[in-house]
Amino acid sequence: MGKNQHVVSHGVGWAVRPEGSQTPSAVFRTQSEAWERAKAIARKERTEAVLYGRNGLVRTRSTYVPALRGPKG
C-alpha cells in the first residue's frame, strides 16, 4: 500500500502532501482541485485522503482501503 494523502493550506493555494513528507506532490489554486487529486491518488494506492481546513483541523476523509474479511465459516 501507498501513503495517505493530505490536502493542506499552502500559501495562497492548497497542496497534496503524502503522509510523512514535508514536500507537496502537487499544488493547486483551489481546495477542490487538490481534494480531487488526493482522492485519485488514494484510490490508486488504496489508502486514505484527508482534507484539512485553513485552521489545520480535519474537515473530512475518504478511505479507499479494502475491508478486511474474516475467515469463512
PDB file of N, CA, C and O in Angstrom, chain B, residues numbered from 101:
ATOM      1  N   MET B 101       0.827  -1.190   0.000  1.00  0.00           N
ATOM      2  CA  MET B 101       0.000   0.000   0.000  1.00  0.00           C
ATOM      3  C   MET B 101       0.867   1.246   0.000  1.00  0.00           C
ATOM      4  O   MET B 101       2.015   1.226   0.443  1.00  0.00           O
ATOM      5  N   GLY B 102       0.292   2.338  -0.508  1.00  0.00           N
ATOM      6  CA  GLY B 102       0.988   3.611  -0.561  1.00  0.00           C
ATOM      7  C   GLY B 102       0.779   4.419   0.708  1.00  0.00           C
ATOM      8  O   GLY B 102       0.396   3.891   1.752  1.00  0.00           O
ATOM      9  N   LYS B 103       1.040   5.702   0.590  1.00  0.00           N
ATOM     10  CA  LYS B 103       0.914   6.607   1.726  1.00  0.00           C
ATOM     11  C   LYS B 103      -0.407   7.367   1.656  1.00  0.00           C
ATOM     12  O   LYS B 103      -0.906   7.668   0.571  1.00  0.00           O
ATOM     13  N   ASN B 104      -0.964   7.674   2.821  1.00  0.00           N
ATOM     14  CA  ASN B 104      -2.163   8.518   2.871  1.00  0.00           C
ATOM     15  C   ASN B 104      -1.826   9.878   2.279  1.00  0.00           C
ATOM     16  O   ASN B 104      -0.690  10.344   2.377  1.00  0.00           O
ATOM     17  N   GLN B 105      -2.825  10.514   1.662  1.00  0.00           N
ATOM     18  CA  GLN B 105      -2.649  11.814   1.025  1.00  0.00           C
ATOM     19  C   GLN B 105      -3.363  12.877   1.849  1.00  0.00           C
ATOM     20  O   GLN B 105      -4.525  12.710   2.219  1.00  0.00           O
ATOM     21  N   HIS B 106      -2.656  13.975   2.137  1.00  0.00           N
ATOM     22  CA  HIS B 106      -3.206  15.041   2.954  1.00  0.00           C
ATOM     23  C   HIS B 106      -3.322  16.312   2.113  1.00  0.00           C
ATOM     24  O   HIS B 106      -2.370  16.700   1.435  1.00  0.00           O
ATOM     25  N   VAL B 107      -4.488  16.960   2.157  1.00  0.00           N
ATOM     26  CA  VAL B 107      -4.689  18.234   1.475  1.00  0.00           C
ATOM     27  C   VAL B 107      -4.613  19.320   2.532  1.00  0.00           C
ATOM     28  O   VAL B 107      -5.424  19.371   3.457  1.00  0.00           O
ATOM     29  N   VAL B 108      -3.609  20.197   2.375  1.00  0.00           N
ATOM     30  CA  VAL B 108      -3.346  21.229   3.375  1.00  0.00           C
ATOM     31  C   VAL B 108      -3.196  22.590   2.707  1.00  0.00           C
ATOM     32  O   VAL B 108      -2.846  22.689   1.531  1.00  0.00           O
ATOM     33  N   SER B 109      -3.470  23.637   3.484  1.00  0.00           N
ATOM     34  CA  SER B 109      -3.280  25.000   3.007  1.00  0.00           C
ATOM     35  C   SER B 109      -1.801  25.202   2.688  1.00  0.00           C
ATOM     36  O   SER B 109      -0.922  24.742   3.418  1.00  0.00           O
ATOM     37  N   HIS B 110      -1.543  25.907   1.568  1.00  0.00           N
ATOM     38  CA  HIS B 110      -0.160  26.098   1.117  1.00  0.00           C
ATOM     39  C   HIS B 110      -0.045  27.496   0.515  1.00  0.00           C
ATOM     40  O   HIS B 110      -0.320  27.687  -0.670  1.00  0.00           O
ATOM     41  N   GLY B 111       0.357  28.466   1.321  1.00  0.00           N
ATOM     42  CA  GLY B 111       0.428  29.845   0.831  1.00  0.00           C
ATOM     43  C   GLY B 111      -0.952  30.335   0.445  1.00  0.00           C
ATOM     44  O   GLY B 111      -1.858  30.368   1.277  1.00  0.00           O
ATOM     45  N   VAL B 112      -1.121  30.719  -0.825  1.00  0.00           N
ATOM     46  CA  VAL B 112      -2.432  31.174  -1.297  1.00  0.00           C
ATOM     47  C   VAL B 112      -3.210  30.044  -1.951  1.00  0.00           C
ATOM     48  O   VAL B 112      -4.317  30.262  -2.445  1.00  0.00           O
ATOM     49  N   GLY B 113      -2.646  28.838  -1.960  1.00  0.00           N
ATOM     50  CA  GLY B 113      -3.307  27.696  -2.587  1.00  0.00           C
ATOM     51  C   GLY B 113      -3.424  26.518  -1.639  1.00  0.00           C
ATOM     52  O   GLY B 113      -3.461  26.669  -0.418  1.00  0.00           O
ATOM     53  N   TRP B 114      -3.483  25.321  -2.253  1.00  0.00           N
ATOM     54  CA  TRP B 114      -3.657  24.081  -1.499  1.00  0.00           C
ATOM     55  C   TRP B 114      -2.691  23.036  -2.033  1.00  0.00           C
ATOM     56  O   TRP B 114      -2.472  22.942  -3.241  1.00  0.00           O
ATOM     57  N   ALA B 115      -2.115  22.252  -1.133  1.00  0.00           N
ATOM     58  CA  ALA B 115      -1.130  21.243  -1.513  1.00  0.00           C
ATOM     59  C   ALA B 115      -1.623  19.849  -1.189  1.00  0.00           C
ATOM     60  O   ALA B 115      -2.339  19.636  -0.210  1.00  0.00           O
ATOM     61  N   VAL B 116      -1.230  18.905  -2.024  1.00  0.00           N
ATOM     62  CA  VAL B 116      -1.432  17.485  -1.743  1.00  0.00           C
ATOM     63  C   VAL B 116      -0.083  16.992  -1.246  1.00  0.00           C
ATOM     64  O   VAL B 116       0.924  17.087  -1.948  1.00  0.00           O
ATOM     65  N   ARG B 117      -0.073  16.461  -0.019  1.00  0.00           N
ATOM     66  CA  ARG B 117       1.178  16.043   0.604  1.00  0.00           C
ATOM     67  C   ARG B 117       1.066  14.598   1.065  1.00  0.00           C
ATOM     68  O   ARG B 117       0.182  14.270   1.857  1.00  0.00           O
ATOM     69  N   PRO B 118       1.954  13.723   0.577  1.00  0.00           N
ATOM     70  CA  PRO B 118       1.950  12.341   1.065  1.00  0.00           C
ATOM     71  C   PRO B 118       2.297  12.310   2.557  1.00  0.00           C
ATOM     72  O   PRO B 118       3.087  13.124   3.033  1.00  0.00           O
ATOM     73  N   GLU B 119       1.713  11.386   3.270  1.00  0.00           N
ATOM     74  CA  GLU B 119       1.968  11.254   4.704  1.00  0.00           C
ATOM     75  C   GLU B 119       3.456  11.096   4.978  1.00  0.00           C
ATOM     76  O   GLU B 119       4.140  10.312   4.321  1.00  0.00           O
ATOM     77  N   GLY B 120       3.951  11.853   5.960  1.00  0.00           N
ATOM     78  CA  GLY B 120       5.348  11.775   6.348  1.00  0.00           C
ATOM     79  C   GLY B 120       6.268  12.670   5.537  1.00  0.00           C
ATOM     80  O   GLY B 120       7.468  12.718   5.807  1.00  0.00           O
ATOM     81  N   SER B 121       5.736  13.380   4.548  1.00  0.00           N
ATOM     82  CA  SER B 121       6.548  14.238   3.697  1.00  0.00           C
ATOM     83  C   SER B 121       6.234  15.705   3.968  1.00  0.00           C
ATOM     84  O   SER B 121       5.075  16.067   4.173  1.00  0.00           O
ATOM     85  N   GLN B 122       7.254  16.539   3.969  1.00  0.00           N
ATOM     86  CA  GLN B 122       7.056  17.981   4.094  1.00  0.00           C
ATOM     87  C   GLN B 122       6.914  18.634   2.719  1.00  0.00           C
ATOM     88  O   GLN B 122       6.472  19.778   2.608  1.00  0.00           O
ATOM     89  N   THR B 123       7.293  17.897   1.675  1.00  0.00           N
ATOM     90  CA  THR B 123       7.247  18.415   0.310  1.00  0.00           C
ATOM     91  C   THR B 123       5.959  17.976  -0.373  1.00  0.00           C
ATOM     92  O   THR B 123       5.657  16.783  -0.412  1.00  0.00           O
ATOM     93  N   PRO B 124       5.191  18.929  -0.915  1.00  0.00           N
ATOM     94  CA  PRO B 124       3.953  18.556  -1.602  1.00  0.00           C
ATOM     95  C   PRO B 124       4.238  17.809  -2.899  1.00  0.00           C
ATOM     96  O   PRO B 124       5.248  18.054  -3.560  1.00  0.00           O
ATOM     97  N   SER B 125       3.344  16.900  -3.255  1.00  0.00           N
ATOM     98  CA  SER B 125       3.459  16.225  -4.545  1.00  0.00           C
ATOM     99  C   SER B 125       2.811  17.069  -5.631  1.00  0.00           C
ATOM    100  O   SER B 125       3.123  16.904  -6.810  1.00  0.00           O
ATOM    101  N   ALA B 126       1.898  17.988  -5.244  1.00  0.00           N
ATOM    102  CA  ALA B 126       1.244  18.891  -6.184  1.00  0.00           C
ATOM    103  C   ALA B 126       0.654  20.070  -5.415  1.00  0.00           C
ATOM    104  O   ALA B 126       0.292  19.946  -4.245  1.00  0.00           O
ATOM    105  N   VAL B 127       0.562  21.221  -6.095  1.00  0.00           N
ATOM    106  CA  VAL B 127      -0.036  22.420  -5.501  1.00  0.00           C
ATOM    107  C   VAL B 127      -1.094  22.944  -6.465  1.00  0.00           C
ATOM    108  O   VAL B 127      -0.880  22.968  -7.677  1.00  0.00           O
ATOM    109  N   PHE B 128      -2.244  23.368  -5.921  1.00  0.00           N
ATOM    110  CA  PHE B 128      -3.371  23.831  -6.723  1.00  0.00           C
ATOM    111  C   PHE B 128      -3.866  25.173  -6.209  1.00  0.00           C
ATOM    112  O   PHE B 128      -3.609  25.547  -5.065  1.00  0.00           O
ATOM    113  N   ARG B 129      -4.575  25.889  -7.066  1.00  0.00           N
ATOM    114  CA  ARG B 129      -5.164  27.170  -6.661  1.00  0.00           C
ATOM    115  C   ARG B 129      -6.331  26.969  -5.718  1.00  0.00           C
ATOM    116  O   ARG B 129      -6.533  27.768  -4.803  1.00  0.00           O
ATOM    117  N   THR B 130      -7.120  25.892  -5.933  1.00  0.00           N
ATOM    118  CA  THR B 130      -8.314  25.696  -5.108  1.00  0.00           C
ATOM    119  C   THR B 130      -8.224  24.410  -4.287  1.00  0.00           C
ATOM    120  O   THR B 130      -7.533  23.457  -4.648  1.00  0.00           O
ATOM    121  N   GLN B 131      -8.941  24.425  -3.182  1.00  0.00           N
ATOM    122  CA  GLN B 131      -9.018  23.257  -2.324  1.00  0.00           C
ATOM    123  C   GLN B 131      -9.692  22.104  -3.060  1.00  0.00           C
ATOM    124  O   GLN B 131      -9.302  20.946  -2.904  1.00  0.00           O
ATOM    125  N   SER B 132     -10.697  22.424  -3.856  1.00  0.00           N
ATOM    126  CA  SER B 132     -11.440  21.412  -4.600  1.00  0.00           C
ATOM    127  C   SER B 132     -10.538  20.651  -5.573  1.00  0.00           C
ATOM    128  O   SER B 132     -10.623  19.427  -5.665  1.00  0.00           O
ATOM    129  N   GLU B 133      -9.683  21.361  -6.293  1.00  0.00           N
ATOM    130  CA  GLU B 133      -8.759  20.711  -7.230  1.00  0.00           C
ATOM    131  C   GLU B 133      -7.792  19.786  -6.489  1.00  0.00           C
ATOM    132  O   GLU B 133      -7.533  18.662  -6.919  1.00  0.00           O
ATOM    133  N   ALA B 134      -7.269  20.277  -5.377  1.00  0.00           N
ATOM    134  CA  ALA B 134      -6.331  19.477  -4.582  1.00  0.00           C
ATOM    135  C   ALA B 134      -7.020  18.238  -4.016  1.00  0.00           C
ATOM    136  O   ALA B 134      -6.436  17.155  -3.991  1.00  0.00           O
ATOM    137  N   TRP B 135      -8.270  18.400  -3.560  1.00  0.00           N
ATOM    138  CA  TRP B 135      -9.022  17.289  -2.982  1.00  0.00           C
ATOM    139  C   TRP B 135      -9.271  16.202  -4.017  1.00  0.00           C
ATOM    140  O   TRP B 135      -9.135  15.016  -3.717  1.00  0.00           O
ATOM    141  N   GLU B 136      -9.634  16.598  -5.234  1.00  0.00           N
ATOM    142  CA  GLU B 136      -9.862  15.614  -6.296  1.00  0.00           C
ATOM    143  C   GLU B 136      -8.588  14.841  -6.614  1.00  0.00           C
ATOM    144  O   GLU B 136      -8.640  13.628  -6.815  1.00  0.00           O
ATOM    145  N   ARG B 137      -7.452  15.517  -6.662  1.00  0.00           N
ATOM    146  CA  ARG B 137      -6.176  14.842  -6.931  1.00  0.00           C
ATOM    147  C   ARG B 137      -5.819  13.888  -5.797  1.00  0.00           C
ATOM    148  O   ARG B 137      -5.394  12.760  -6.045  1.00  0.00           O
ATOM    149  N   ALA B 138      -5.991  14.335  -4.554  1.00  0.00           N
ATOM    150  CA  ALA B 138      -5.670  13.482  -3.402  1.00  0.00           C
ATOM    151  C   ALA B 138      -6.524  12.218  -3.410  1.00  0.00           C
ATOM    152  O   ALA B 138      -6.018  11.127  -3.147  1.00  0.00           O
ATOM    153  N   LYS B 139      -7.816  12.357  -3.711  1.00  0.00           N
ATOM    154  CA  LYS B 139      -8.691  11.181  -3.755  1.00  0.00           C
ATOM    155  C   LYS B 139      -8.287  10.233  -4.878  1.00  0.00           C
ATOM    156  O   LYS B 139      -8.338   9.015  -4.702  1.00  0.00           O
ATOM    157  N   ALA B 140      -7.889  10.764  -6.019  1.00  0.00           N
ATOM    158  CA  ALA B 140      -7.459   9.916  -7.136  1.00  0.00           C
ATOM    159  C   ALA B 140      -6.208   9.125  -6.764  1.00  0.00           C
ATOM    160  O   ALA B 140      -6.109   7.937  -7.070  1.00  0.00           O
ATOM    161  N   ILE B 141      -5.267   9.772  -6.114  1.00  0.00           N
ATOM    162  CA  ILE B 141      -4.042   9.084  -5.681  1.00  0.00           C
ATOM    163  C   ILE B 141      -4.382   8.018  -4.646  1.00  0.00           C
ATOM    164  O   ILE B 141      -3.886   6.894  -4.720  1.00  0.00           O
ATOM    165  N   ALA B 142      -5.234   8.375  -3.674  1.00  0.00           N
ATOM    166  CA  ALA B 142      -5.608   7.427  -2.617  1.00  0.00           C
ATOM    167  C   ALA B 142      -6.336   6.212  -3.188  1.00  0.00           C
ATOM    168  O   ALA B 142      -6.117   5.088  -2.738  1.00  0.00           O
ATOM    169  N   ARG B 143      -7.201   6.436  -4.180  1.00  0.00           N
ATOM    170  CA  ARG B 143      -7.890   5.300  -4.823  1.00  0.00           C
ATOM    171  C   ARG B 143      -6.872   4.373  -5.479  1.00  0.00           C
ATOM    172  O   ARG B 143      -6.928   3.155  -5.315  1.00  0.00           O
ATOM    173  N   LYS B 144      -5.950   4.961  -6.218  1.00  0.00           N
ATOM    174  CA  LYS B 144      -4.941   4.170  -6.933  1.00  0.00           C
ATOM    175  C   LYS B 144      -4.052   3.393  -5.965  1.00  0.00           C
ATOM    176  O   LYS B 144      -3.730   2.229  -6.205  1.00  0.00           O
ATOM    177  N   GLU B 145      -3.658   4.043  -4.871  1.00  0.00           N
ATOM    178  CA  GLU B 145      -2.739   3.427  -3.905  1.00  0.00           C
ATOM    179  C   GLU B 145      -3.457   2.676  -2.793  1.00  0.00           C
ATOM    180  O   GLU B 145      -2.816   2.078  -1.929  1.00  0.00           O
ATOM    181  N   ARG B 146      -4.797   2.707  -2.814  1.00  0.00           N
ATOM    182  CA  ARG B 146      -5.616   2.011  -1.815  1.00  0.00           C
ATOM    183  C   ARG B 146      -5.284   2.479  -0.400  1.00  0.00           C
ATOM    184  O   ARG B 146      -4.998   1.687   0.498  1.00  0.00           O
ATOM    185  N   THR B 147      -5.335   3.816  -0.242  1.00  0.00           N
ATOM    186  CA  THR B 147      -5.038   4.434   1.051  1.00  0.00           C
ATOM    187  C   THR B 147      -6.173   5.381   1.424  1.00  0.00           C
ATOM    188  O   THR B 147      -7.328   5.141   1.073  1.00  0.00           O
ATOM    189  N   GLU B 148      -5.848   6.442   2.126  1.00  0.00           N
ATOM    190  CA  GLU B 148      -6.851   7.385   2.598  1.00  0.00           C
ATOM    191  C   GLU B 148      -6.469   8.799   2.169  1.00  0.00           C
ATOM    192  O   GLU B 148      -5.288   9.143   2.137  1.00  0.00           O
ATOM    193  N   ALA B 149      -7.473   9.619   1.839  1.00  0.00           N
ATOM    194  CA  ALA B 149      -7.277  11.037   1.557  1.00  0.00           C
ATOM    195  C   ALA B 149      -7.881  11.811   2.721  1.00  0.00           C
ATOM    196  O   ALA B 149      -8.998  11.529   3.155  1.00  0.00           O
ATOM    197  N   VAL B 150      -7.134  12.786   3.221  1.00  0.00           N
ATOM    198  CA  VAL B 150      -7.577  13.563   4.381  1.00  0.00           C
ATOM    199  C   VAL B 150      -7.563  15.044   4.003  1.00  0.00           C
ATOM    200  O   VAL B 150      -6.547  15.560   3.537  1.00  0.00           O
ATOM    201  N   LEU B 151      -8.692  15.725   4.203  1.00  0.00           N
ATOM    202  CA  LEU B 151      -8.837  17.135   3.852  1.00  0.00           C
ATOM    203  C   LEU B 151      -8.827  17.984   5.111  1.00  0.00           C
ATOM    204  O   LEU B 151      -9.597  17.740   6.039  1.00  0.00           O
ATOM    205  N   TYR B 152      -7.949  18.985   5.140  1.00  0.00           N
ATOM    206  CA  TYR B 152      -7.825  19.899   6.277  1.00  0.00           C
ATOM    207  C   TYR B 152      -8.341  21.280   5.879  1.00  0.00           C
ATOM    208  O   TYR B 152      -8.216  21.687   4.725  1.00  0.00           O
ATOM    209  N   GLY B 153      -8.913  21.987   6.833  1.00  0.00           N
ATOM    210  CA  GLY B 153      -9.310  23.373   6.611  1.00  0.00           C
ATOM    211  C   GLY B 153      -8.117  24.290   6.825  1.00  0.00           C
ATOM    212  O   GLY B 153      -7.054  23.835   7.247  1.00  0.00           O
ATOM    213  N   ARG B 154      -8.280  25.569   6.542  1.00  0.00           N
ATOM    214  CA  ARG B 154      -7.188  26.536   6.758  1.00  0.00           C
ATOM    215  C   ARG B 154      -6.771  26.593   8.228  1.00  0.00           C
ATOM    216  O   ARG B 154      -5.642  26.973   8.541  1.00  0.00           O
ATOM    217  N   ASN B 155      -7.687  26.214   9.133  1.00  0.00           N
ATOM    218  CA  ASN B 155      -7.381  26.224  10.567  1.00  0.00           C
ATOM    219  C   ASN B 155      -6.577  24.991  11.002  1.00  0.00           C
ATOM    220  O   ASN B 155      -6.220  24.870  12.174  1.00  0.00           O
ATOM    221  N   GLY B 156      -6.292  24.078  10.067  1.00  0.00           N
ATOM    222  CA  GLY B 156      -5.484  22.897  10.376  1.00  0.00           C
ATOM    223  C   GLY B 156      -6.270  21.712  10.902  1.00  0.00           C
ATOM    224  O   GLY B 156      -5.687  20.663  11.177  1.00  0.00           O
ATOM    225  N   LEU B 157      -7.591  21.855  11.050  1.00  0.00           N
ATOM    226  CA  LEU B 157      -8.413  20.761  11.549  1.00  0.00           C
ATOM    227  C   LEU B 157      -8.937  19.920  10.387  1.00  0.00           C
ATOM    228  O   LEU B 157      -9.199  20.436   9.301  1.00  0.00           O
ATOM    229  N   VAL B 158      -9.084  18.625  10.629  1.00  0.00           N
ATOM    230  CA  VAL B 158      -9.600  17.720   9.606  1.00  0.00           C
ATOM    231  C   VAL B 158     -11.053  18.066   9.314  1.00  0.00           C
ATOM    232  O   VAL B 158     -11.876  18.163  10.224  1.00  0.00           O
ATOM    233  N   ARG B 159     -11.360  18.251   8.025  1.00  0.00           N
ATOM    234  CA  ARG B 159     -12.741  18.524   7.600  1.00  0.00           C
ATOM    235  C   ARG B 159     -13.447  17.236   7.205  1.00  0.00           C
ATOM    236  O   ARG B 159     -14.607  17.021   7.559  1.00  0.00           O
ATOM    237  N   THR B 160     -12.740  16.380   6.468  1.00  0.00           N
ATOM    238  CA  THR B 160     -13.326  15.120   6.020  1.00  0.00           C
ATOM    239  C   THR B 160     -12.211  14.187   5.582  1.00  0.00           C
ATOM    240  O   THR B 160     -11.059  14.592   5.428  1.00  0.00           O
ATOM    241  N   ARG B 161     -12.579  12.933   5.386  1.00  0.00           N
ATOM    242  CA  ARG B 161     -11.624  11.951   4.886  1.00  0.00           C
ATOM    243  C   ARG B 161     -12.348  10.939   4.024  1.00  0.00           C
ATOM    244  O   ARG B 161     -13.524  10.645   4.237  1.00  0.00           O
ATOM    245  N   SER B 162     -11.634  10.413   3.054  1.00  0.00           N
ATOM    246  CA  SER B 162     -12.171   9.362   2.185  1.00  0.00           C
ATOM    247  C   SER B 162     -11.209   8.188   2.236  1.00  0.00           C
ATOM    248  O   SER B 162     -10.010   8.339   2.004  1.00  0.00           O
ATOM    249  N   THR B 163     -11.749   7.021   2.540  1.00  0.00           N
ATOM    250  CA  THR B 163     -10.936   5.827   2.690  1.00  0.00           C
ATOM    251  C   THR B 163     -11.141   4.894   1.510  1.00  0.00           C
ATOM    252  O   THR B 163     -12.272   4.588   1.131  1.00  0.00           O
ATOM    253  N   TYR B 164     -10.035   4.448   0.937  1.00  0.00           N
ATOM    254  CA  TYR B 164     -10.066   3.530  -0.199  1.00  0.00           C
ATOM    255  C   TYR B 164      -9.326   2.240   0.123  1.00  0.00           C
ATOM    256  O   TYR B 164      -8.822   1.564  -0.773  1.00  0.00           O
ATOM    257  N   VAL B 165      -9.264   1.905   1.407  1.00  0.00           N
ATOM    258  CA  VAL B 165      -8.612   0.680   1.870  1.00  0.00           C
ATOM    259  C   VAL B 165      -9.646  -0.435   1.823  1.00  0.00           C
ATOM    260  O   VAL B 165     -10.746  -0.276   2.353  1.00  0.00           O
ATOM    261  N   PRO B 166      -9.315  -1.560   1.198  1.00  0.00           N
ATOM    262  CA  PRO B 166     -10.285  -2.649   1.145  1.00  0.00           C
ATOM    263  C   PRO B 166     -10.636  -3.150   2.544  1.00  0.00           C
ATOM    264  O   PRO B 166      -9.785  -3.189   3.433  1.00  0.00           O
ATOM    265  N   ALA B 167     -11.871  -3.523   2.723  1.00  0.00           N
ATOM    266  CA  ALA B 167     -12.320  -4.056   4.007  1.00  0.00           C
ATOM    267  C   ALA B 167     -11.640  -5.385   4.289  1.00  0.00           C
ATOM    268  O   ALA B 167     -11.457  -6.211   3.395  1.00  0.00           O
ATOM    269  N   LEU B 168     -11.271  -5.576   5.537  1.00  0.00           N
ATOM    270  CA  LEU B 168     -10.685  -6.844   5.934  1.00  0.00           C
ATOM    271  C   LEU B 168     -11.792  -7.876   6.083  1.00  0.00           C
ATOM    272  O   LEU B 168     -12.848  -7.595   6.650  1.00  0.00           O
ATOM    273  N   ARG B 169     -11.546  -9.039   5.580  1.00  0.00           N
ATOM    274  CA  ARG B 169     -12.549 -10.099   5.675  1.00  0.00           C
ATOM    275  C   ARG B 169     -12.070 -11.160   6.656  1.00  0.00           C
ATOM    276  O   ARG B 169     -10.914 -11.580   6.642  1.00  0.00           O
ATOM    277  N   GLY B 170     -12.980 -11.565   7.485  1.00  0.00           N
ATOM    278  CA  GLY B 170     -12.668 -12.611   8.454  1.00  0.00           C
ATOM    279  C   GLY B 170     -12.704 -13.980   7.803  1.00  0.00           C
ATOM    280  O   GLY B 170     -13.049 -14.096   6.627  1.00  0.00           O
ATOM    281  N   PRO B 171     -12.358 -15.003   8.538  1.00  0.00           N
ATOM    282  CA  PRO B 171     -12.395 -16.354   7.980  1.00  0.00           C
ATOM    283  C   PRO B 171     -13.831 -16.778   7.656  1.00  0.00           C
ATOM    284  O   PRO B 171     -14.779 -16.375   8.330  1.00  0.00           O
ATOM    285  N   LYS B 172     -13.969 -17.590   6.621  1.00  0.00           N
ATOM    286  CA  LYS B 172     -15.295 -18.088   6.261  1.00  0.00           C
ATOM    287  C   LYS B 172     -15.753 -19.101   7.303  1.00  0.00           C
ATOM    288  O   LYS B 172     -14.954 -19.832   7.887  1.00  0.00           O
ATOM    289  N   GLY B 173     -17.031 -19.118   7.508  1.00  0.00           N
ATOM    290  CA  GLY B 173     -17.480 -20.132   8.449  1.00  0.00           C
ATOM    291  C   GLY B 173     -18.730 -19.845   9.121  1.00  0.00           C
ATOM    292  O   GLY B 173     -19.191 -20.644   9.936  1.00  0.00           O
TER     293      GLY B 173
END
